[in-house]
Amino acid sequence: MSNITDSRADVVVIGDGIIGLSTALELARRGAACRVLGAPNAGIASLAAAGLLAPSIGHLSPDVEPFYHASLAAYPDFVRRLHQVDAELSLIVGLIDTSNGASLDGTSSVASAAARLLSAAQVAALEPSLAAPAGGVLYEREAAIDNVRLHAALCTAAVRSPAITLDANAPIARVTFGGSQVAAVTRAGTVHEADRLLLAAGAWSPAIAGLPRPLPVEPLKGQMLALGASPLRRSVMSADVYLVPRGAETLVGATVERAGFDLATDQASLDTLRRAALRLCPALGAAPVTRSWAGIRPATPDLRPILGPDPDEPRLFYACGHSKNGILLAPATADALASLILGERVAQDLTPFSIERFGANQVANSH
């Protein structure tokens, strides 16, 4: 027998990761009552990631690049709003990329506008512990954040908000659409009704029954480790590894594996990461491995998130499939989805992120 919750919400948010919580807080800031329903899934990207905020790394197509860079630009205000619950939450600004030497070949005009070519001597002056004989590129706006601390701050802010009800142990089995109400039904049978649903359950989103269409989101495993030293002042990357300073540790990542929801680590992969880290930063040579883990990225076939309403069920909104950029895209996703859900003007073009970009064949081939 199903139990219907006593209080209705304007919006039920399925997923209590960084994307779901950020969007719920933005909705609440604009006056909407939200119920956030989470699940104790191991390996969620919100907690497993390194917290890189680096839209200039990789190759974004011109139609999506503005959204990614707008999210990075929004981060300082995004963090400042959380200082009421964590006054020490902050960004590590700046990233040095040595993967292509001192070259901007293949870098877009947007990314190169805040990039500076560095000789080997200039790299050494900024980061004495790095080995970069071919020089590198300093991306002055790219950043990193402690995503575990960010998630904790978002949870605290949600708990303190009078407009948000947070249940971190309410795994959703199915969604229903009928009459004037939509609902999320937990595995225990509790029915949470609302005017609208936001699906932000990461790699677990496709497992929810009752969705209007299959979701082309699959788990991509990433193994990482942490070394017990912190010689860097900013994040750095080479062709085969990235290093992110976090307190007394340096995070080293990451593998990319199609391994389902398997969270096992293997010594060969960890050793490969550690060797790459030592080539890039020999000063880490004596640092012990303090921990290792694996996380699950929610990946779409084109590695772009799915953002916006379902074309057949406009009371359902998607904010999932952020791949490796969920932490980066939290501010822009929250702003855009809150605007969409509340019928306000959306600042960014979300057309490239529509679920409709995937034809039936792509959806079928992604599973």
C-alpha positions in Angstrom: 0.0 0.0 0.0 1.3 3.4 -1.0 1.6 6.3 1.5 1.2 9.8 0.2 3.2 12.5 1.9 1.3 15.1 3.8 2.9 18.2 2.2 2.9 18.9 -1.5 5.9 20.5 -3.2 5.9 22.8 -6.1 8.9 20.8 -7.4 10.1 17.3 -6.5 13.9 17.0 -7.2 15.0 13.4 -7.7 18.7 13.3 -6.8 20.6 14.9 -3.9 23.9 15.3 -5.7 25.5 18.7 -6.4 23.2 19.3 -9.4 20.0 18.4 -7.7 20.8 20.4 -4.5 22.1 23.5 -6.4 18.9 23.6 -8.5 16.7 23.1 -5.5 18.4 26.0 -3.7 18.0 28.2 -6.7 14.3 27.3 -7.0 13.8 28.0 -3.3 15.6 31.4 -3.6 13.0 32.3 -6.2 10.1 31.2 -4.0 9.4 27.6 -5.0 8.8 24.9 -2.4 11.0 21.9 -3.2 11.3 18.3 -1.9 14.7 16.8 -2.6 14.8 13.0 -2.7 18.2 11.2 -2.6 19.5 7.7 -2.5 22.5 6.2 -0.8 24.2 5.2 -4.0 28.0 4.5 -3.7 30.3 6.2 -6.1 28.3 9.2 -6.9 30.3 11.7 -9.0 29.5 14.6 -6.6 31.7 13.0 -3.9 34.2 11.0 -6.1 35.3 13.8 -8.4 38.4 15.9 -8.1 36.4 19.2 -8.4 38.1 20.5 -11.6 36.3 23.5 -13.1 38.1 23.5 -16.5 36.0 24.3 -19.6 39.1 25.2 -21.6 40.5 21.7 -21.3 39.2 19.4 -24.1 37.3 20.4 -27.1 33.9 22.0 -26.7 31.9 22.8 -29.8 31.0 26.4 -30.3 27.3 25.9 -29.6 27.9 24.6 -26.0 31.1 26.5 -25.1 29.2 29.7 -23.8 27.2 27.6 -21.3 30.3 26.0 -19.8 32.2 29.2 -19.5 29.2 31.1 -18.1 29.0 28.4 -15.4 32.7 29.0 -14.5 32.1 32.7 -14.4 29.2 32.2 -12.0 31.2 30.2 -9.5 32.5 33.0 -7.3 28.9 34.2 -6.6 27.8 30.6 -6.3 30.4 30.0 -3.6 29.8 33.3 -1.8 26.1 32.4 -1.3 27.3 29.3 0.6 29.6 31.2 2.9 26.7 31.5 5.3 27.1 27.7 6.0 30.8 27.3 5.2 32.8 30.5 5.4 36.0 28.7 4.3 34.7 27.2 1.1 36.8 28.6 -1.7 38.2 28.1 -5.2 41.7 27.2 -6.2 42.1 29.5 -9.2 44.4 28.8 -12.1 45.4 25.6 -14.1 48.6 24.8 -15.9 48.3 22.4 -18.9 51.5 20.9 -20.1 49.9 18.3 -22.5 50.6 20.4 -25.6 53.7 22.3 -24.4 53.6 26.0 -24.8 51.0 26.0 -27.5 47.4 27.1 -27.9 46.8 24.9 -31.0 43.2 23.7 -31.0 42.2 26.1 -28.2 39.1 28.1 -28.9 39.1 31.9 -28.9 37.0 31.9 -25.8 39.4 29.7 -23.9 42.6 31.4 -25.2 41.3 34.8 -24.1 42.3 34.0 -20.6 45.3 31.8 -21.4 49.0 32.6 -21.2 51.8 30.7 -22.8 54.6 29.7 -20.4 58.2 28.7 -21.1 59.7 25.9 -19.0 61.3 28.6 -16.8 58.0 30.4 -16.4 56.3 27.1 -15.4 59.1 26.5 -12.9 58.7 30.0 -11.5 54.9 29.4 -10.9 55.1 25.8 -9.8 58.7 24.8 -8.9 57.8 21.1 -8.4 56.6 20.6 -11.9 58.6 18.9 -14.7 57.5 20.8 -17.9 60.5 20.9 -20.3 58.3 22.0 -23.2 56.5 24.7 -21.2 52.8 24.9 -20.8 49.7 27.0 -20.8 48.3 28.8 -17.8 44.5 29.1 -17.9 44.0 31.9 -15.5 40.2 31.5 -15.0 40.0 27.7 -14.7 39.7 26.5 -11.1 39.1 23.7 -8.7 36.9 23.3 -5.7 36.7 20.7 -2.9 33.5 19.0 -4.2 33.0 17.0 -1.0 33.0 20.1 1.0 30.8 21.8 -1.6 28.3 19.0 -1.4 28.2 19.2 2.4 27.6 23.0 2.2 24.8 22.5 -0.2 23.2 19.8 2.0 23.4 22.2 5.0 22.0 25.1 3.1 19.1 22.9 1.9 18.4 21.6 5.4 18.3 25.2 6.7 16.0 26.5 3.9 12.4 26.7 5.0 11.4 26.1 1.4 13.2 22.8 1.0 12.6 19.3 2.5 15.6 17.0 2.1 15.4 13.2 2.4 18.7 11.6 1.6 17.3 8.1 1.9 14.4 8.0 -0.5 15.4 6.0 -3.6 12.8 6.5 -6.3 11.4 3.4 -8.0 9.1 5.1 -10.5 7.4 8.4 -11.6 3.8 8.8 -12.5 2.0 11.5 -14.5 -1.8 12.0 -14.1 -4.3 14.8 -13.9 -2.8 18.0 -12.5 -0.2 16.2 -10.4 3.0 14.3 -11.1 4.6 12.1 -8.5 7.8 10.3 -7.5 7.2 7.0 -5.8 9.9 5.6 -3.5 10.9 1.9 -3.4 9.1 1.8 0.0 5.9 3.0 -1.7 5.8 6.6 -0.5 4.3 8.9 -3.1 5.7 12.4 -3.3 3.3 14.6 -5.4 4.2 17.9 -7.0 3.5 20.2 -9.9 6.8 19.4 -11.6 9.5 16.9 -11.4 13.2 17.5 -11.9 15.3 14.4 -12.7 18.9 14.8 -11.4 19.8 11.3 -10.3 23.1 11.1 -12.3 24.0 7.7 -13.7 21.1 6.1 -11.9 18.5 8.2 -13.7 17.7 5.7 -16.5 16.7 3.0 -13.9 13.6 4.9 -12.8 10.5 3.4 -14.2 7.7 5.4 -15.8 9.9 7.9 -17.7 8.4 9.0 -21.1 11.5 7.7 -23.0 14.8 5.8 -22.4 17.6 8.0 -21.2 20.9 7.7 -23.0 22.9 8.0 -19.8 25.4 5.3 -18.8 28.0 4.9 -16.0 31.6 5.7 -16.8 34.0 4.5 -14.1 36.9 6.6 -12.9 39.6 5.4 -10.6 41.6 7.9 -8.6 44.1 8.1 -5.8 45.4 10.7 -3.3 49.1 11.2 -2.4 50.0 12.5 1.0 51.8 15.7 0.0 50.7 19.0 -1.5 53.5 20.8 -3.3 51.2 22.5 -5.8 49.4 25.9 -5.6 47.1 25.2 -8.5 45.8 22.3 -10.6 48.0 20.9 -13.3 47.6 18.4 -16.1 49.6 16.5 -18.6 48.5 14.4 -21.5 47.7 11.4 -19.2 47.0 12.7 -15.7 45.8 15.6 -13.7 46.8 16.7 -10.2 44.6 18.8 -7.9 45.8 20.1 -4.5 43.4 19.5 -1.7 44.6 20.3 1.8 47.5 18.1 2.7 46.9 15.8 -0.3 47.2 15.9 -4.0 44.4 14.2 -5.9 45.5 12.1 -9.0 43.1 11.2 -11.7 41.6 9.5 -13.5 40.8 6.4 -15.5 37.8 6.3 -17.9 36.3 2.8 -18.0 33.0 1.3 -19.3 32.6 -1.0 -16.3 29.0 -0.4 -15.3 28.6 0.4 -11.6 31.7 -1.5 -10.5 33.6 0.5 -7.9 36.6 -1.8 -7.5 40.1 -0.4 -7.9 42.9 -2.4 -9.4 46.6 -1.9 -8.6 47.7 -1.8 -12.2 45.5 1.3 -12.9 46.5 3.0 -9.7 50.2 2.4 -10.4 49.8 3.8 -13.9 48.2 7.0 -12.4 50.9 7.3 -9.8 53.8 6.9 -12.4 52.2 9.6 -14.5 51.8 11.9 -11.5 55.5 11.5 -10.6 56.6 12.3 -14.2 54.6 15.5 -14.0 55.5 16.3 -10.4 58.7 14.5 -9.2 58.3 16.2 -5.8 55.5 13.7 -5.1 58.0 10.8 -5.4 58.2 10.2 -1.6 54.5 10.9 -0.9 52.6 7.8 0.2 49.3 6.8 -1.3 46.8 7.9 1.4 43.7 6.5 -0.3 42.2 5.3 -3.6 38.7 5.0 -4.9 36.5 4.8 -7.9 33.5 6.9 -8.9 30.7 6.8 -11.5 30.3 9.6 -14.1 26.9 9.9 -15.7 27.8 10.0 -19.4 25.8 10.6 -22.5 26.9 9.6 -26.0 28.2 13.1 -26.8 29.3 13.8 -23.2 26.9 16.8 -22.9 24.2 17.0 -20.2 20.6 16.5 -20.9 18.9 19.7 -19.8 15.3 20.9 -20.2 11.7 19.6 -20.4 10.6 16.3 -21.8 8.9 17.1 -25.2 6.0 14.7 -24.4 5.7 15.4 -20.7 6.4 19.1 -20.0 6.0 18.7 -16.3 9.2 16.6 -16.2 12.6 18.3 -16.5 15.9 16.7 -17.0 19.2 17.7 -15.4 21.3 14.6 -15.8 24.2 13.1 -17.9 26.7 15.8 -17.0 29.6 13.4 -17.7 32.8 14.8 -16.3 31.5 18.3 -15.9 28.8 18.1 -13.3 30.7 20.1 -10.7 31.6 22.8 -13.2 28.1 23.1 -14.6 26.2 23.2 -11.3 25.7 27.1 -11.2 24.6 27.3 -14.9 22.4 24.2 -14.6 20.7 25.5 -11.4 20.0 28.9 -13.0 18.8 27.6 -16.3 16.5 24.8 -14.8 15.1 27.1 -12.2 14.2 29.6 -14.9 12.7 26.9 -17.1 10.6 25.3 -14.3 9.3 28.7 -13.1 8.5 29.9 -16.6 11.2 32.7 -16.6 13.5 33.7 -19.4 16.6 31.5 -19.7 19.8 33.3 -20.1 21.6 30.6 -22.0 20.7 28.6 -25.1 19.8 25.1 -24.0 18.9 23.7 -27.5 22.2 21.8 -27.7 21.3 20.0 -24.4 17.8 18.9 -25.3 16.8 15.2 -25.0 15.5 15.5 -28.5 19.0 15.6 -29.9 19.2 11.8 -29.4 17.3 9.7 -32.0 15.9 6.3 -31.1 19.0 4.5 -32.5 21.4 6.5 -30.4 19.3 5.8 -27.2 19.2 2.1 -28.0 22.9 1.9 -28.8 23.9 3.7 -25.6 22.6 0.8 -23.4 
